Amino acid sequence: MIPFLFEAALISLSGVMSPGPITAVTIGKGARSPYAGAMVAVGHGVVEFPLMAGIFLGVGYLLSMTAVKAAIFSLGGAFLLYMGIGMLRSIGGAQEEPKSDGSTPLIAGILLSLWNPYFLIWWATVGASLIAKAVTYGVLGFAMFAVVHWLCDFIWYSFLSAVSFKGGHVFGRMFQKVVFGICGVFLIFFSGKFLFDAVRVIIG
């Protein structure tokens, strides 16, 4: 089981370290709090653990349904647009410190996971194959895999927010504004991509 868990950790890290909406939000919110990444990971786990259990129980096929994919792309695109605009607006004007975009790291972690189609597709493909291997070691193997995978998320997002927070302390308010600006642009970019993919899924 140990070699499998090591393999699962490497594959999980390759997924979680890929730049995406959660990465951008973790860095943006990390500019305010070094614990933002940990809370994003907790929110991510709120969605991820039930999803892993669902795939374990055989309901992963739902993620491949056209209506489900189109809905997730659309809702995800709309939420990313809202967050991206919120981040950009937060640095406008002459305020000393960028304002919050209105969502807590915990809620952001939940919604970004729930409405991220690529996260769900990863679980329906790569993740499902890892779960299939995990269950050969029984329920204990599945449980240990689930914990190891989530710990990869927790460690990486905690690291990102800690680095972002430290950068804010070293370089001051301007660093926070630059981080918010870059992350806001990235979120709007991902929003457009999600909405475009939603249309593509609908029209076939």
C-alpha positions in Angstrom: 0.0 0.0 0.0 2.9 2.4 0.8 4.2 2.5 -2.8 0.6 3.2 -4.1 0.1 6.0 -1.6 3.4 7.6 -2.7 2.3 7.3 -6.3 -1.1 8.8 -5.5 0.6 11.7 -3.6 2.8 12.5 -6.7 -0.2 12.4 -9.1 -2.3 14.5 -6.7 0.4 17.1 -6.3 0.7 17.3 -10.1 -2.9 18.2 -10.2 -3.1 20.6 -7.2 0.0 22.5 -8.3 -1.4 23.2 -11.8 -2.4 26.9 -12.0 -6.1 27.4 -11.8 -8.9 29.4 -10.2 -8.2 28.0 -6.7 -4.5 28.8 -7.0 -5.4 32.4 -7.9 -7.9 32.8 -5.1 -5.5 31.3 -2.5 -2.7 33.7 -3.5 -5.1 36.6 -3.5 -6.6 35.9 -0.1 -3.2 34.8 1.2 -2.1 38.4 0.8 -4.3 39.2 3.8 -3.9 36.0 5.9 -1.3 33.3 6.1 -4.1 30.8 7.1 -6.3 31.6 4.0 -4.8 28.6 2.1 -5.6 26.2 5.0 -9.3 27.4 5.0 -9.5 27.1 1.2 -8.3 23.5 1.5 -10.9 22.8 4.2 -13.6 24.2 1.9 -12.2 22.2 -0.9 -12.4 19.1 1.3 -16.0 19.7 2.1 -16.7 19.0 -1.6 -13.9 16.6 -2.3 -14.5 14.0 0.4 -18.2 13.4 -0.5 -17.2 13.4 -4.2 -14.6 10.7 -3.5 -17.1 8.7 -1.6 -19.6 9.0 -4.4 -17.1 7.7 -7.0 -16.2 4.9 -4.6 -19.9 4.0 -4.5 -20.2 4.1 -8.3 -22.0 7.4 -9.1 -19.1 9.1 -10.9 -20.8 8.6 -14.3 -23.1 11.6 -13.4 -20.2 13.9 -14.0 -20.1 12.9 -17.7 -23.7 13.9 -18.4 -24.0 16.8 -20.8 -26.6 18.7 -18.7 -24.5 18.4 -15.5 -21.3 19.5 -17.3 -23.0 22.5 -18.9 -24.5 23.6 -15.6 -21.2 23.3 -13.8 -19.3 25.2 -16.5 -22.0 28.0 -16.5 -22.2 28.4 -12.7 -18.4 28.2 -12.4 -17.9 30.8 -15.1 -20.4 33.2 -13.5 -18.9 32.8 -10.0 -15.3 33.3 -11.3 -16.5 36.4 -13.1 -18.0 37.7 -9.9 -14.8 37.0 -7.9 -12.5 38.4 -10.6 -14.5 41.7 -10.8 -14.6 41.9 -7.0 -10.8 41.6 -6.8 -10.2 44.2 -9.4 -12.7 46.6 -7.9 -11.1 46.1 -4.5 -7.9 47.8 -5.7 -9.6 50.7 -7.3 -9.6 54.2 -5.8 -7.2 55.6 -3.4 -7.8 53.4 -0.4 -4.8 52.4 1.7 -5.7 48.7 1.7 -7.5 46.6 -0.9 -11.0 45.6 0.3 -12.1 42.0 0.5 -14.0 40.6 -2.4 -16.8 39.5 -0.1 -16.2 35.8 0.2 -14.3 34.0 3.0 -11.5 31.5 2.1 -13.7 28.7 3.4 -16.7 29.6 1.2 -14.4 30.3 -1.8 -12.9 26.8 -1.4 -16.3 25.2 -1.4 -17.8 27.1 -4.3 -14.6 27.0 -6.5 -14.5 23.2 -6.0 -18.2 22.7 -6.6 -18.3 24.7 -9.8 -15.0 23.8 -11.3 -15.7 21.4 -14.1 -12.0 20.6 -14.6 -11.7 19.5 -11.0 -14.8 17.3 -11.4 -13.5 15.9 -14.7 -10.1 15.1 -13.1 -12.0 13.1 -10.5 -14.1 11.3 -13.1 -11.0 10.2 -14.9 -7.6 10.2 -13.2 -9.2 10.3 -9.7 -11.5 7.4 -10.5 -8.6 5.3 -11.6 -6.7 6.0 -8.4 -9.8 5.1 -6.3 -10.1 1.9 -8.3 -6.6 1.0 -7.2 -7.2 2.2 -3.6 -10.2 -0.1 -3.2 -8.0 -3.2 -3.9 -6.6 -2.5 -0.4 -10.1 -2.4 1.1 -11.9 0.4 2.8 -8.8 1.3 4.8 -6.9 1.7 1.5 -9.6 4.0 0.2 -9.7 6.1 3.4 -5.9 6.5 3.5 -5.8 7.5 -0.1 -8.5 10.1 0.5 -6.6 11.6 3.4 -3.3 11.6 1.6 -4.8 13.3 -1.4 -6.4 16.0 0.7 -3.2 16.6 2.7 -1.5 17.4 -0.7 -4.2 20.1 -1.2 -3.8 21.4 2.4 0.0 21.6 2.3 0.2 23.3 -1.1 -2.5 25.9 -0.5 -1.1 26.6 3.0 2.3 27.2 1.4 0.9 29.5 -1.3 -1.0 31.7 1.2 2.0 31.8 3.6 4.3 33.0 0.8 1.8 35.5 -0.4 1.2 36.9 3.1 5.0 37.2 3.7 5.4 39.0 0.4 2.7 41.5 1.5 4.6 42.1 4.8 7.9 42.6 3.0 6.7 44.8 0.1 3.7 46.5 1.7 0.3 47.5 0.3 1.5 47.9 -3.2 2.3 44.1 -3.3 -1.2 43.3 -2.2 -2.7 45.5 -4.9 -0.6 43.9 -7.6 -1.5 40.4 -6.3 -5.2 41.3 -6.3 -4.9 42.7 -9.8 -3.1 39.7 -11.3 -5.4 37.2 -9.6 -8.5 39.2 -10.7 -7.4 39.1 -14.3 -6.7 35.4 -14.1 -10.1 34.7 -12.6 -11.8 36.7 -15.4 -9.8 34.7 -17.9 -10.9 31.4 -16.4 -14.4 32.7 -16.3 -14.4 33.3 -20.0 -13.0 29.9 -20.6 -15.6 28.2 -18.5 -18.5 30.1 -20.2 -17.0 29.3 -23.6 -16.8 25.6 -22.7 -20.4 25.7 -21.4 -21.6 26.9 -24.9 -19.4 24.3 -26.6 -20.9 21.5 -24.4 -24.4 22.6 -25.1 -24.1 22.9 -28.8 -22.2 19.6 -28.9 
